[in-house]
Amino acid sequence: MKKTIALLTGGTTGEWVVSVKSAATISHHIDADLYDVYKIMLNDHGWFYEPADSVKIEIDRNDFSLSIEGRKIKFDGVFIAIHGSPGEDGKLQGYFDMLHIPYTTCDALTSAITMNKGYTKAVVHDIDDLYTAKSVQIFKGSHYDLGQIRQDLKLPYFVKPNSGGSSIGMSKVKRTEDLEDAVEKAFKEDPQVLIEEFVSGREFSIGVYSAKGEVTVLPTTEVIPANEFFDFEAKYTPGAAEEITPGNMNEEEYSRVHRIIKAIYKKLNCRGVVRIDYFLEHETGKFYFIEINTIPGQTATSFIPQQVAAMGISLKEFYTGLLKETIG
């Protein structure tokens, strides 16, 4: 029997554009012999299914069902492809938990914690061989002393919205007098801001997922941005960064990174596919955790499809494994 899957896309943040592209990739590669897929758009105007004839059909949010020509469609599971809120921060996960509908991502608690960069660092900081950049977390509307922060942290700094994605609102600060503007820019995206010391290192992004009861680490991608750092433009403009998959790591780095990545995945109680960004420090080779993305992009230029290809499996096989593991 085929399973009926809702592919949830859109969202209420600037990342909805990426989400729509991710959903296009996913829908194209889901095995049609195993799954009937309904693409559901969620945005500020509502939740709806838009069939080929372009007549929008509203989702009944009481039980997350769809009525088409008098026929009620209920879903066996949900493939959540919404980056940012409400898909990545635990809100939808809590909703589906209450309706007892399985989904492809981490649970509500893990999703909520990992959207907060500062809280995530606090959870993973004691994993063996994992390092985190020295940082200060500040809150809009509460007291913070930029003068003290300038004394406590070494230049340059990265200033980033604590719960933002896709590097929106992020700045690299090279002069202390630019800190205030960078903080204001980040506060426009988020009421919590993280100010971190810059780590000089090679930047990598690596996917990890659970399928057939095993945690599998994908080949890593080494990122060499043309810009100052891997910002929104570099992430979503083809050619704006050099991306090498698999990235260049020696045998010791390879085995150490894989051990750390699996430990992060398990300690944060992850499910489905996540992506972890890290630096290998230039002088020491130490692993510095940057952040985790629990609903990584699946666009044609995204890292996960690149890494799946480098591993030698098809996206259809990959998505089937994810769906079987998380939805059954």
C-alpha positions as CSV (number, residue, x, y, z in Angstrom):
1,M,0.0,0.0,0.0
2,K,1.2,3.5,-0.9
3,K,1.6,6.0,1.9
4,T,0.1,9.4,1.7
5,I,2.7,12.1,2.5
6,A,2.3,15.9,3.0
7,L,5.3,17.8,1.7
8,L,5.2,21.0,3.8
9,T,6.9,24.0,2.2
10,G,7.0,27.8,2.6
11,G,7.2,29.3,6.0
12,T,6.9,32.8,7.5
13,T,10.5,34.0,7.3
14,G,12.8,35.2,4.5
15,E,13.9,31.6,4.0
16,W,10.6,30.6,2.4
17,V,12.2,31.1,-1.0
18,V,14.8,28.5,-0.3
19,S,12.1,26.2,1.2
20,V,10.1,26.3,-2.1
21,K,13.2,25.2,-4.0
22,S,14.0,22.5,-1.5
23,A,10.5,21.1,-1.8
24,A,10.8,21.1,-5.6
25,T,13.9,18.9,-5.4
26,I,12.3,16.6,-2.8
27,S,9.0,16.1,-4.7
28,H,10.9,15.3,-7.9
29,H,12.9,12.5,-6.2
30,I,10.4,10.9,-3.9
31,D,9.6,7.4,-5.0
32,A,6.1,7.6,-6.6
33,D,5.7,3.8,-6.4
34,L,5.8,4.1,-2.6
35,Y,4.3,7.5,-1.8
36,D,1.5,9.8,-2.9
37,V,2.8,13.3,-2.2
38,Y,0.7,16.4,-1.7
39,K,2.7,19.6,-1.6
40,I,1.3,21.9,1.1
41,M,2.2,25.6,1.2
42,L,2.3,27.3,4.6
43,N,2.6,31.1,4.7
44,D,1.1,34.2,6.4
45,H,-2.1,33.7,4.4
46,G,-2.9,30.2,5.4
47,W,-2.1,26.5,4.8
48,F,-3.2,25.2,1.5
49,Y,-2.8,22.6,-1.3
50,E,-2.7,23.9,-4.8
51,P,-3.4,21.3,-7.4
52,A,-2.7,21.7,-11.1
53,D,-5.9,23.6,-11.8
54,S,-4.6,26.3,-9.3
55,V,-7.7,26.3,-7.1
56,K,-6.3,26.5,-3.6
57,I,-7.7,24.1,-1.1
58,E,-7.4,25.0,2.6
59,I,-6.0,22.5,5.1
60,D,-8.2,21.7,8.0
61,R,-5.8,22.4,10.9
62,N,-8.0,20.6,13.4
63,D,-6.7,17.3,12.2
64,F,-4.3,18.3,9.3
65,S,-6.5,16.9,6.6
66,L,-7.6,17.9,3.1
67,S,-11.0,17.6,1.5
68,I,-11.0,17.2,-2.3
69,E,-14.3,16.7,-4.1
70,G,-16.0,15.4,-1.0
71,R,-13.1,13.0,-0.3
72,K,-11.2,13.5,3.0
73,I,-7.5,12.9,2.7
74,K,-5.5,12.2,5.9
75,F,-1.8,11.9,5.9
76,D,0.4,9.0,7.1
77,G,3.3,11.4,7.6
78,V,4.8,14.8,6.9
79,F,8.0,15.7,5.1
80,I,8.8,19.0,6.6
81,A,10.8,21.2,4.2
82,I,10.3,24.6,5.9
83,H,13.6,26.3,6.8
84,G,13.3,28.7,9.8
85,S,10.0,29.3,11.6
86,P,7.7,27.4,12.0
87,G,9.3,24.4,10.5
88,E,12.7,24.3,12.1
89,D,12.0,25.7,15.6
90,G,9.7,23.0,17.0
91,K,6.4,24.7,16.5
92,L,5.1,22.4,13.7
93,Q,6.7,19.4,15.4
94,G,4.7,20.0,18.6
95,Y,1.5,20.4,16.5
96,F,2.1,17.1,14.7
97,D,3.0,15.4,18.0
98,M,-0.4,16.4,19.4
99,L,-2.1,15.0,16.3
100,H,0.0,11.8,16.4
101,I,1.2,12.3,12.9
102,P,4.9,11.3,12.3
103,Y,7.3,13.6,10.5
104,T,10.8,13.5,9.0
105,T,12.7,15.9,11.3
106,C,14.1,16.1,14.8
107,D,11.4,16.3,17.6
108,A,10.0,19.5,19.0
109,L,12.5,19.9,21.9
110,T,15.6,19.3,19.8
111,S,14.3,21.6,17.0
112,A,13.6,24.4,19.5
113,I,17.1,24.1,21.2
114,T,19.1,23.8,18.0
115,M,17.4,27.0,16.6
116,N,19.2,28.8,19.4
117,K,22.9,28.8,18.6
118,G,23.9,29.8,22.1
119,Y,21.9,27.0,23.8
120,T,23.2,24.5,21.3
121,K,26.8,25.3,22.1
122,A,26.1,24.9,25.8
123,V,24.7,21.3,25.1
124,V,27.6,20.1,22.9
125,H,30.5,21.9,24.5
126,D,31.8,18.9,26.5
127,I,32.0,16.4,23.6
128,D,35.5,15.1,23.3
129,D,37.7,17.0,20.8
130,L,34.9,19.5,20.1
131,Y,35.8,23.2,20.6
132,T,33.5,26.3,20.5
133,A,34.5,29.9,19.8
134,K,34.5,32.2,22.8
135,S,31.2,34.1,22.7
136,V,28.7,36.4,24.4
137,Q,25.0,36.1,24.1
138,I,23.0,39.3,24.5
139,F,19.2,40.0,24.7
140,K,17.3,42.9,23.2
141,G,15.7,45.1,25.9
142,S,18.1,43.9,28.6
143,H,21.4,45.4,29.8
144,Y,24.6,44.6,28.0
145,D,27.9,46.4,27.9
146,L,29.5,46.6,24.4
147,G,32.6,48.2,26.0
148,Q,33.0,45.1,28.3
149,I,32.4,42.8,25.3
150,R,35.1,44.6,23.3
151,Q,37.5,43.9,26.2
152,D,36.4,40.3,26.7
153,L,36.5,39.2,23.0
154,K,39.4,39.4,20.5
155,L,38.8,41.0,17.1
156,P,37.5,40.1,14.6
157,Y,34.0,39.1,15.8
158,F,31.1,37.4,14.1
159,V,27.8,38.9,15.1
160,K,24.7,36.8,14.3
161,P,21.1,36.5,15.1
162,N,20.9,33.7,17.6
163,S,18.0,31.8,16.0
164,G,18.4,32.9,12.4
165,G,19.3,30.8,9.4
166,S,20.9,31.3,6.0
167,S,23.3,33.9,7.5
168,I,20.7,36.6,7.3
169,G,21.6,39.5,9.6
170,M,25.1,38.3,10.1
171,S,28.2,40.5,10.1
172,K,32.0,40.1,10.4
173,V,33.3,42.9,12.5
174,K,37.0,43.9,12.1
175,R,36.9,47.3,13.9
176,T,35.5,47.7,17.4
177,E,33.6,50.9,16.4
178,D,31.6,48.8,13.9
179,L,30.2,46.5,16.7
180,E,27.2,48.6,17.5
181,D,25.9,48.7,13.9
182,A,26.4,44.9,13.6
183,V,24.4,44.3,16.8
184,E,21.6,46.6,15.5
185,K,21.5,44.7,12.2
186,A,21.3,41.3,14.0
187,F,18.6,42.5,16.4
188,K,16.4,43.3,13.4
189,E,16.3,39.6,12.8
190,D,16.2,38.2,16.3
191,P,15.8,39.5,20.0
192,Q,18.8,37.4,20.9
193,V,22.3,38.0,19.4
194,L,25.5,36.0,19.6
195,I,28.9,37.8,19.4
196,E,31.7,35.3,18.7
197,E,35.4,35.5,18.3
198,F,36.5,34.7,14.8
199,V,38.2,31.3,14.3
200,S,40.8,31.2,11.6
201,G,40.2,27.9,9.9
202,R,39.0,25.9,6.9
203,E,35.3,25.8,6.8
204,F,33.3,22.6,6.3
205,S,29.6,21.6,6.2
206,I,28.7,17.9,6.7
207,G,25.4,16.0,6.5
208,V,24.5,13.2,8.9
209,Y,21.3,11.1,9.0
210,S,19.8,8.0,10.5
211,A,18.4,5.2,8.3
212,K,18.0,1.5,8.8
213,G,18.8,2.1,12.5
214,E,22.3,3.4,11.8
215,V,23.7,6.9,12.0
216,T,25.6,7.7,8.7
217,V,27.9,10.6,8.1
218,L,27.8,11.9,4.5
219,P,31.0,13.1,2.7
220,T,31.9,16.6,3.9
221,T,31.9,19.8,1.8
222,E,34.7,22.2,2.1
223,V,33.6,25.8,1.6
224,I,35.9,28.5,0.3
225,P,33.8,31.7,0.1
226,A,34.7,34.5,-2.3
227,N,33.1,36.9,0.2
228,E,34.4,37.6,3.7
229,F,32.4,34.7,5.0
230,F,29.7,32.2,3.8
231,D,26.8,34.7,3.8
232,F,23.3,34.5,2.3
233,E,24.6,35.5,-1.2
234,A,27.4,33.0,-1.1
235,K,25.0,30.2,0.0
236,Y,22.5,30.7,-2.7
237,T,24.3,32.2,-5.7
238,P,26.0,29.6,-7.9
239,G,29.7,30.4,-8.1
240,A,29.8,32.8,-5.2
241,A,31.8,30.2,-3.2
242,E,34.0,27.3,-4.1
243,E,32.5,24.1,-2.8
244,I,34.6,21.0,-2.8
245,T,32.8,17.7,-2.1
246,P,34.3,15.6,-0.7
247,G,36.3,18.1,1.2
248,N,40.0,17.6,1.8
249,M,40.7,16.0,5.2
250,N,43.5,13.6,6.1
251,E,42.8,10.2,7.6
252,E,43.1,11.4,11.2
253,E,40.8,14.4,10.6
254,Y,38.4,12.2,8.8
255,S,38.0,9.7,11.6
256,R,38.0,12.4,14.4
257,V,35.4,14.5,12.5
258,H,33.1,11.5,12.0
259,R,33.3,10.5,15.7
260,I,32.5,14.1,16.8
261,I,29.6,14.5,14.3
262,K,28.0,11.2,15.4
263,A,28.4,12.3,19.0
264,I,26.7,15.7,18.3
265,Y,23.8,13.9,16.4
266,K,23.3,11.6,19.4
267,K,23.7,14.1,22.2
268,L,21.2,16.5,20.6
269,N,18.8,13.5,20.0
270,C,18.6,14.2,16.3
271,R,16.4,12.4,13.7
272,G,16.3,12.5,10.0
273,V,19.0,14.4,8.1
274,V,20.8,17.4,9.7
275,R,23.8,19.4,8.6
276,I,26.6,20.5,10.9
277,D,29.0,23.3,10.1
278,Y,32.5,23.4,11.5
279,F,36.0,24.8,11.2
280,L,39.3,23.0,11.4
281,E,41.5,25.6,12.9
282,H,44.5,26.6,10.7
283,E,47.3,26.3,13.2
284,T,46.0,23.4,15.4
285,G,43.6,21.4,13.3
286,K,41.1,21.6,16.2
287,F,37.4,21.0,15.4
288,Y,35.4,24.2,16.1
289,F,31.6,23.7,16.1
290,I,29.8,26.5,14.3
291,E,26.1,25.4,14.2
292,I,23.6,22.7,13.3
293,N,20.8,23.0,10.8
294,T,18.0,20.5,11.5
295,I,16.2,21.1,8.1
296,P,19.1,21.6,5.7
297,G,18.5,23.0,2.2
298,Q,17.7,20.5,-0.5
299,T,17.9,22.8,-3.5
300,A,19.9,21.9,-6.6
301,T,23.0,23.8,-5.3
302,S,22.6,22.7,-1.6
303,F,25.2,20.7,0.2
304,I,23.1,17.6,1.1
305,P,22.2,16.7,-2.5
306,Q,25.9,17.2,-3.4
307,Q,27.0,15.0,-0.6
308,V,24.5,12.3,-1.3
309,A,25.8,12.2,-4.9
310,A,29.4,12.0,-3.7
311,M,28.4,9.0,-1.5
312,G,27.2,7.2,-4.7
313,I,23.5,6.9,-3.8
314,S,20.5,8.5,-5.6
315,L,18.3,11.1,-4.0
316,K,15.3,8.8,-4.5
317,E,17.1,6.1,-2.4
318,F,18.2,8.7,0.1
319,Y,14.7,10.2,0.6
320,T,13.1,6.7,0.8
321,G,15.5,5.8,3.6
322,L,14.6,9.0,5.5
323,L,10.9,8.5,5.1
324,K,11.1,4.8,6.2
325,E,13.2,5.7,9.2
326,T,11.0,8.6,10.4
327,I,7.5,7.9,9.2
328,G,7.6,4.1,8.6
